[in-house]
Amino acid sequence: MFLTISTTGTPERPATDLGFLLHKHPDKAQTFSTAHGTAHVLYPEASAERCTAALLLEVDPVALVRRGKGKGKGRGGAPDAALAQYVNDRPYAASSLLAVALSTVFKSALRGVCKALPERAAEPLPLRIEVPAVPARGGAELVRGLFGPLGWTTVDVRPVALDETFPAWGDSRYVQLVLEGELRLADALRQLYVLLPVLDDAKHYWVAPDEVEKLLRAGEGWLADHPERQLITSRYLSRRWGLTREATDRLELVRLAEADDIGVEAIDNAVEDPAPETDDTPARAEKTVSLAEQRRDAILTALRDARAGSVLDLGCGQGQLVQALLKDVRFSKVVGVDVSVRALTVAARRLKVERMSERQAERVALMQSSLTYTDKRLKGYDAAVLSEVIEHLDLPRLPALEYAVFGTARPATVVVTTPNVEYNVRWETLPAGQVRHRDHRFEWTRAEFRAWADKVALRHGYAVRYIPVGPDDPEVGPPTQMAVFTVAAKDAKDANDAKEEKAA
């Protein structure tokens, strides 16, 4: 199993910088042990003009059979011929074995870390990657469809003949793959880490739930918008339906968040109030309070009225609401939750987390999580906020969010805001019949929102009241509708008794 990575350079920026980026010295041949064999890193050429690093993986077929699921077992678990467990394509064709070797041998390079040359690690390089034998279940067109949208200028895919001496036999399911283009080395390695097992459509190890996190980390920045996202996710996770659905949902939220380089809570904040009529009076000249600010003020008021001390901001985006909550000492613990790592990074910068005092830092936390799956870390808080979040989910996924928030996390107070579609006729810049943001899956009327909220409250033992946010138009209502859910009196007493018992 073989792979080469080449780059070119100049005397000022030598190609041998590749050795620094890979953390492997060009003058050495290095060996690394893996669970299924031995990986070798060597440099067939290393000069200022051109440098090539090669990864050679020697697979031990016996170790593969003993430690995992080799080719000796089919998809249904029935054993094939005993000899097939030891005589197969695993030692020769690039697969999940090579992907694991990449992540083991080039761990720092995959993360884009290079203390010696951080600027080179962060910039695109002229790269040429060659893999002599890649299993391609789906053929050459699928290979091009997977790598083509990722920034490569050349995706050269050549089918390997079954037997060159007998052309009539046709092509095998293997291809020779050559990729050329200017990409960050870390991005190229992450793509290979994900797509090699996808092309093989098999993994040599059991796919556990932590594979979702591995996929999201390696796919950050490219997978969420990939046209073959569903196929990649399904194959990478060995078609395990539950894991595939979780990864798909989280990638979709990442795509929505990154569409504007923000988290889902902040997407609708870009929509401003309707432009006021022309008027030169001093009162009209005063600064208009945006709908986003009015929304945050309404949420803060609801949380104060509920006497909430610990608050979850679910879908926190860039952290505007988290920042506002921290300014009020009545909120002793504030946790921002979002599926997008990028959004959480922006939020951390906004909040200046690294420069906070120790006492202030104890009050805040930022957490990555998908709101459509239960997360035990979200239990035990006084209140939760879903500000401009629900409309970004497909309607069939709302019951999953409802169960995760109201059924499992179950805070004493839940504040939900969402656009009022009836008010859209008042937006001068919004074409008739169009939603406020292209990523909204729906926008509800006041009656539709109340029907949903009433059912949620009834199913999960909450009372609910409705508060208009923004100018309350007598004909079409307010631009934002807000529901405040509070646990029923008996449930609240039971929860308080349990809290006191735990404290005792």
Order of alpha helices (4+ residues) and beta strands (2+ residues): beta-alpha-beta-beta-beta-alpha-alpha-alpha-alpha-beta-alpha-beta-beta-alpha-alpha-alpha-alpha-alpha-alpha-alpha-beta-alpha-beta-alpha-alpha-beta-beta-alpha-beta-alpha-beta-beta-alpha
